[in-house]
Amino acid sequence: MNADELRQQHCQPLKGASHRLGGARARQLAGALDGWQVGPDDGDICKQYPFPDFLHALAFVNALGFIAENENHHPDLELGWGRCRVRFSTHDVGGLSLNDFICAAKADALLAR
């Protein structure tokens, strides 16, 4: 599955370990995205986005927040001057799910425009 295919999907309600992705599948999906890293325990993915100043970073956070609400899948965000660190994990499955990669692809698309 590539980034465009992920971006075109929508998050689904997922509960339980049966929806948790294994490490090999998580790394394969992360490889389809630009700069996303799978955490050491395969429990999350993260990426740090650089920006020229705080205002651009804040605008990105606000746009990503809109997407997160529409998808009902919310990241952990760390906002600072000229940067935003985004981390996705699916708490209801105890690790990574397809929803994390769908939203990561949508986050990347915000800057591709």
ABEGO torsion letter per residue (X at the ends): XBAAAAAABBBBBBBEAAABBBAAAAAAAAAABBGBBBBAAGABBBBBBBBABAAAAAAAAAAAAAAAAAAGBBBBBBBBBGBBBBBBBBAAAGEBBAAAAAAAAAAAAAAAX
